[in-house]
Amino acid sequence: MTAPPPPYPFSARGDTIAAEERRLQRTCPVSRVRTPRADARLVTGYDAAVRALEDDRISLAALARAGAPRAFATGMPPELTDSLPALERMGVRDIARREIAPNRVKALEPWVRATARDLLAAVAAGPQPADLVTGYTRALPLAVGCRLVGIPVDEGRALLPGVEAAMRLAPDPEGTRAILDRQQAYFRGVLERPDLPPGLARSLVDAAAARPPDDPLGPDHMAAALSWLFGLANAGPATVLALTLYTLLRRPDLVAELRADPGLAPRATEEALRLAYFLHTPLERLAVADVEIGGAAIRAGDLVLIAADAANRDPAVFDDPDTFDPHRRSDGHLGFGHGPHFCAGSALARMGLRVGIQEFAERLPDVRPAVPPAEIPWCPDSMDRFPLRLPVHAHQSPPTADTGDRP
């Protein structure tokens, strides 16, 4: 008799791959698992994951179809599962993407760096132990998201429950919808404000004013674009920065090395993106045709789970994969996905993480954890896996290099 597929997910820890996942990666890189809502094919091997992400028969858009199987209940509206096509249908995709294009991101970097310094100064000057999650790893992406959209940080902070609701597993559907509806109403109100600062809100208002009467750009679509960019700037970046600092706090030698050689920052950023084990749930896809991947036959209608985090730690591709090595070439990591659904916000996320790491190493070189790793609490019910708090003892170091001009 064939043994039933094992239950999945295997582990809720945020700092290591489950033993079952590592075993499957070695022995069966495309395997059957049983999720809370449906049986699925779990892809843990790097080569198989790349193949699945490249193959258009393994579809992201198909998950939005009525009745499509899903592994987990989440707060993410089905129509936004594949967000860029949804924004394209609304007529706002190109406007939104321009705000996070590489040239815009480069121009934003001095402001992000100055903001990071201010936040770290506040962490060091405040009561000790301080919490790096509240004071830095959430606060920096929040400031960036507000700047991109064109809203005050205090107002943006009140929107974070909406981002958290969209990422929540096993959510309360009515409560989640109410939160998201309030967020949508807030952004519709933003669009009506006079003298909006530079950002997506003003770009959308200007674009709407230039549209012909027979092709209007509606406020609901514009509000959805604002919500999308705000969420993009906050959810993943906050998680990966928190996980990276969790690693660095246990490796003061790395902090010293990064401070001594700022040129390591680009590779350290890619290594942080590779190493960050941040997804409670893999990348869900639906097979729309029969396909063979990793020696396994996948049938049309099968739910496919691509464990990008596990693939990023595949020892067949990355030597000593659980070690943070800032000298490693990690360019092929799947931290932003791969293929046609490569993350639209990759330039923004890379810049924010690089600046976040550099300024942390430069400004708080003697920071030390206030509690042992076993006492760090982890978020139990989100699509992302991240520490809820990072208590530290910190004091700020004087800069060792030119601090640059504040924009």
NUBAGU-67773 format. One record per residue (C-alpha): y negated, x negated, z. Coordinates in steps of 0.05 Angstrom, whole numbers, plus 32768, in hexadecimal, padded with zeros to 4 digits. Each point is the difference from the previous one (the first is absolute). Example, Ala and Ser with C-alpha at 12.3 -4.5 7.8 and 13.67 -1.06 7.14 Angstrom:
<atoms>
      y      x      z
   805A   7F0A   809C
   7FBB   7FE5   7FF3
</atoms>
This chain:
<atoms>
      y      x      z
   8000   8000   8000
   7FB9   7FE9   7FF1
   7FD8   7FF2   803F
   7FC0   802A   8008
   7FBF   7FDC   7FF1
   7FDF   7FE2   803E
   7FC3   8023   801D
   7FBC   7FE4   7FED
   7FCE   7FE6   8016
   8025   7FCB   8028
   7FCA   7FE6   802F
   7FBA   8012   8019
   7FEC   7FBA   8013
   7FC5   7FE3   7FDD
   800E   7FB6   8002
   8045   7FF8   7FE3
   802F   801C   7FCC
   803A   8027   801C
   8043   7FDD   8000
   801E   8038   7FD6
   7FCB   7FF7   7FCB
   800A   7FB5   7FFC
   804B   800A   7FFA
   7FF8   8031   7FC7
   7FCF   7FD1   7FDE
   8036   7FCB   8000
   803C   802B   7FEE
   7FE7   803E   7FDC
   7FB7   7FFC   7FEA
   8002   8048   7FE6
   8026   802B   8032
   8008   8048   8015
   7FDD   8018   8040
   7FF4   8042   8022
   7FB8   8010   8012
   7FE7   8039   802C
   7FF8   802D   7FC2
   802B   7FE6   7FC8
   8033   7FCC   7FEA
   7FE1   7FC7   7FDA
   800A   7FBC   7FDF
   7FE1   7FC8   802A
   7FE9   7FC2   7FDA
   7FFA   7FC3   802D
   800A   7FC5   7FD0
   7FC3   7FE1   7FE1
   8019   7FFE   7FB8
   8018   8048   8004
   7FBE   8016   801E
   7FD8   7FE0   7FC8
   802D   8021   7FCC
   7FF9   8044   8022
   7FB4   7FFA   8003
   7FFC   7FED   7FB7
   802E   8036   7FE5
   7FDC   8041   7FED
   8042   8025   800A
   7FF5   7FF4   804B
   7FC2   802D   8005
   7FCA   8007   8035
   7FDE   803B   7FDD
   8041   8029   8001
   7FFD   8004   804C
   7FC6   8031   7FF9
   802C   8032   7FDD
   8012   8040   8025
   8043   7FF7   8024
   8003   7FB5   7FF6
   802A   7FDF   8037
   7FDA   7FD7   8034
   801C   7FD2   8034
   7FCC   8010   8035
   7FCE   8036   8010
   7FBA   7FE2   7FFE
   7FB9   8018   8004
   7FF1   7FE8   7FBA
   7FF2   803B   7FD1
   8035   8000   7FC8
   7FCB   8001   7FCA
   7FE4   7FBE   801A
   8043   7FDC   8002
   7FEB   7FDD   7FC0
   7FB6   7FFC   800F
   7FE3   7FDF   7FC2
   801B   8033   7FCF
   7FE8   8036   802F
   7FBA   7FE2   7FFF
   8004   7FFA   7FB5
   8010   804B   7FFA
   7FC2   800C   802A
   7FD6   7FD5   7FD1
   7FEB   7FCE   8035
   8033   7FC8   7FFC
   7FD5   7FCF   7FD8
   7FC4   800B   802D
   8029   7FF4   803E
   8022   7FC2   7FE4
   7FBD   7FE0   7FEE
   7FED   7FFF   8049
   803C   7FD3   8010
   7FFF   7FD6   7FC0
   8004   7FB4   800C
   7FB7   7FF5   7FF0
   7FEA   8034   8033
   8030   7FE3   8033
   7FE4   7FBA   7FF6
   7FB9   8019   800A
   8016   8024   8040
   8020   7FC3   8020
   7FC3   7FE1   8023
   7FF3   8043   8022
   8049   8005   8016
   7FFE   7FBA   801C
   7FC1   800D   8028
   801E   8041   801A
   8040   7FDC   8015
   7FD7   7FCC   8027
   7FD9   8037   8024
   8040   8024   8013
   8021   7FC0   801A
   7FC2   7FEE   8027
   8003   8045   8022
   804A   7FF6   800F
   7FF2   7FBD   8021
   7FC3   8018   8026
   801F   8040   801A
   802F   800E   803B
   803F   7FD6   8001
   8037   800A   7FEE
   7FE5   801D   7FBF
   8027   8029   7FCD
   7FFF   7FE1   7FBA
   8019   8041   7FE1
   7FC6   802A   8018
   7FCC   7FC9   7FFB
   8015   7FDF   7FBF
   803D   8013   7FD7
   7FEB   8049   7FFC
   7FB5   7FF5   8006
   7FFA   7FD0   7FC4
   8023   802D   7FCD
   7FDA   803B   801B
   7FBD   7FDE   7FF4
   8016   7FEC   7FBA
   8018   8047   7FF0
   7FBE   801E   8018
   7FD8   7FCE   7FD7
   8028   800F   7FC1
   7FFA   804B   8007
   7FB8   7FFF   8018
   8003   801F   8046
   7FEE   7FE9   8047
   8037   7FDD   8028
   7FFA   8033   8039
   800F   8038   7FCF
   8038   7FD8   7FE1
   8021   7FF5   8044
   8005   804C   8008
   8026   8003   7FBE
   8038   7FD1   8016
   802B   8039   801B
   8003   801A   7FB9
   801A   7FBD   7FE7
   8033   7FFF   8039
   8015   8047   7FF2
   800E   7FF0   7FB7
   802C   7FC5   8015
   8025   8024   8038
   804B   800C   7FFD
   801D   8044   8014
   7FBA   801D   8003
   7FE7   8044   8016
   7FF1   801D   7FBA
   7FCC   8032   8018
   7FDD   7FCF   802D
   8001   7FCA   7FCB
   7FE4   802F   7FCB
   7FC8   8015   802F
   7FED   7FB8   800D
   8000   7FEF   7FB5
   7FD8   803F   7FF0
   7FCB   7FEB   8032
   7FFE   7FBB   7FE1
   7FF7   801F   7FBB
   7FC8   802D   8019
   7FDE   7FC3   801F
   8000   7FDB   7FBE
   7FE6   803C   7FDB
   7FC6   8000   8030
   7FF4   7FB5   7FF4
   7FF8   800E   7FB6
   7FC6   802E   800F
   7FD8   7FCC   8026
   7FC0   7FE5   7FE2
   7FF5   7FB6   7FF7
   8049   7FEB   8006
   800A   7FB5   8009
   8025   7FD8   7FCB
   804A   8012   8000
   8032   8030   7FE2
   7FDC   803E   8018
   7FC0   7FEE   7FDB
   8028   7FEA   7FC3
   8023   8043   7FFD
   7FBF   8027   8008
   7FE0   7FD8   7FC9
   803C   800A   7FD3
   8001   804B   800D
   7FB6   8005   7FEE
   800D   7FDD   7FBE
   803A   802D   7FEC
   7FF5   8037   7FCC
   7FFF   8047   801B
   8042   8011   7FDD
   8023   7FC5   8022
   7FE9   8003   8049
   8019   7FD2   8037
   800F   802E   803B
   7FF1   7FF1   8049
   8049   8009   8014
   8016   7FCA   7FD0
   7FC9   7FD1   8016
   8010   800C   804A
   8049   7FF1   7FF1
   7FEC   7FBD   7FE1
   7FD6   7FEE   803D
   803A   8011   802D
   802F   7FD6   7FD5
   7FD5   7FC2   8001
   7FF2   8007   804B
   804A   8005   800E
   8011   7FC6   7FD1
   7FCE   7FD3   8024
   801B   8011   8045
   804B   800E   8004
   8023   7FC3   7FE1
   7FCB   7FCB   800E
   7FFC   8012   804A
   804C   7FFD   8006
   800A   7FBD   7FDC
   7FC6   7FDF   8025
   801D   8017   8043
   8046   7FE6   7FEE
   7FE3   7FBE   7FE8
   7FDA   7FF5   8041
   803E   8014   8027
   8023   7FC6   7FDD
   7FC6   7FCF   8009
   7FFA   800F   804A
   8047   7FE6   8009
   7FF2   7FC3   7FD4
   7FC1   7FDC   8019
   8015   7FC5   7FD5
   7FF3   802B   7FC3
   7FBC   8015   801A
   7FEE   7FB7   8009
   8019   7FEE   7FBA
   7FD9   8039   7FDF
   7FC1   7FEC   8026
   8007   7FB7   7FEC
   800D   800F   7FB7
   7FDB   803E   7FE6
   801D   7FF2   7FBB
   8043   801B   801A
   7FE2   8046   8005
   8015   801B   7FBB
   8049   7FEC   8008
   8000   8016   8048
   7FE7   8044   7FE9
   8039   8008   7FCE
   8031   7FE9   8035
   7FE4   8033   8031
   8009   8036   7FCC
   8048   7FEA   7FF2
   8013   7FFA   8049
   7FDF   803F   801A
   803A   802F   8010
   7FD5   803D   8002
   8023   803B   7FE0
   8027   802F   802C
   8014   8023   7FBF
   8011   7FDD   7FBE
   7FDE   8010   7FBE
   801E   8042   7FEA
   8011   800D   7FB7
   8029   8033   7FDA
   8030   7FED   7FC8
   7FF0   802B   7FC3
   8039   7FE3   7FD6
   8040   7FDA   800C
   7FF4   7FB6   800B
   8026   7FC3   801B
   7FDB   7FD3   8031
   801E   7FC7   8027
   8045   8011   7FE7
   7FFB   8047   801C
   8001   8040   7FD6
   7FC5   802C   8011
   8002   8047   7FE6
   7FC8   802D   7FE9
   7FE8   8027   803C
   8012   7FC9   8033
   7FCB   7FEF   8033
   7FF3   7FB5   7FFF
   7FE2   7FDA   803B
   7FE3   7FBC   7FEF
   7FFC   7FD6   8040
   7FC9   7FD2   7FE9
   7FF8   7FE1   8045
   8049   7FEC   8002
   7FFD   7FE7   7FB8
   7FC5   7FD4   8014
   802E   7FDF   8032
   803C   7FF7   7FD2
   801C   7FBA   800F
   8019   7FFC   7FB9
   7FB7   7FFB   7FE9
   7FD9   7FE7   803C
   801A   7FC5   802A
   7FFE   800C   804B
   7FE3   8046   7FF0
   7FEF   8015   8047
   7FD1   7FC4   800C
   7FB6   8002   7FF1
   7FF3   7FC4   7FD4
   7FB7   7FFA   7FE8
   8016   7FCB   7FCD
   8033   802E   7FDF
   7FF3   801C   7FBA
   800A   804A   800E
   7FE0   801A   7FBF
   803C   802B   7FEE
   8000   8029   803F
   8003   804C   7FFB
   7FCA   800E   8034
   7FD8   8027   7FCC
   803C   801B   7FDB
   800F   7FEA   7FB9
   7FFB   8018   7FB9
   7FDC   8040   7FEB
   7FF0   8015   8048
   7FE4   7FBE   8018
   7FCD   8010   8037
   7FBB   800F   7FE4
   7FE0   7FE4   803F
   8022   7FBC   7FFE
   7FBF   7FD8   7FF5
   7FDE   8023   803A
   803D   7FF9   802E
   8008   7FB6   7FEF
   7FB7   7FF1   800E
   7FFF   8026   8041
   803F   7FE0   801A
   7FEA   7FBA   7FEB
   7FBD   8007   8022
   8020   8020   803D
   8030   7FC6   8008
   7FCC   7FCA   7FF3
   7FCD   801C   8031
   8035   800C   8036
   8018   7FB8   7FFB
   7FB9   7FE5   7FFE
   7FE0   802A   8036
   8038   8009   8033
   8029   7FC0   7FFB
   8014   8002   804A
   8013   8049   8003
   8041   800E   8025
   802A   803E   800A
   7FF5   8026   8041
   8047   801D   8001
   8044   7FE7   7FE7
   8017   801A   7FBC
   8032   8030   8020
   7FC6   8026   801F
   7FDC   800C   7FBF
   8004   804B   7FF0
   8011   8014   7FB8
   7FED   803E   7FDA
   803E   802C   7FFF
   7FEE   8038   7FCF
   7FD9   7FE6   7FC5
   8013   7FEA   7FB9
   7FE3   7FBD   8014
   801D   7FD5   8038
   7FCB   7FDE   802B
   7FEF   7FEC   8047
   7FD6   8034   8024
   7FDE   7FCA   802B
   7FFA   7FB4   7FFF
   7FE4   7FED   8045
   7FE3   7FB9   8000
   7FD6   7FD1   8028
   7FCA   7FE6   7FD1
   7FC0   7FD9   7FFE
   7FD8   7FF0   7FC3
   7FFC   7FB9   7FE4
   7FC1   7FE5   7FDF
   8008   7FFB   7FB4
   8018   7FBE   7FE3
   7FE4   800D   7FBA
   7FC6   8021   7FDE
   8000   8049   8015
   7FDD   8018   7FC1
   7FC8   8031   7FFA
   8005   8047   8018
   7FF5   802E   7FC5
</atoms>
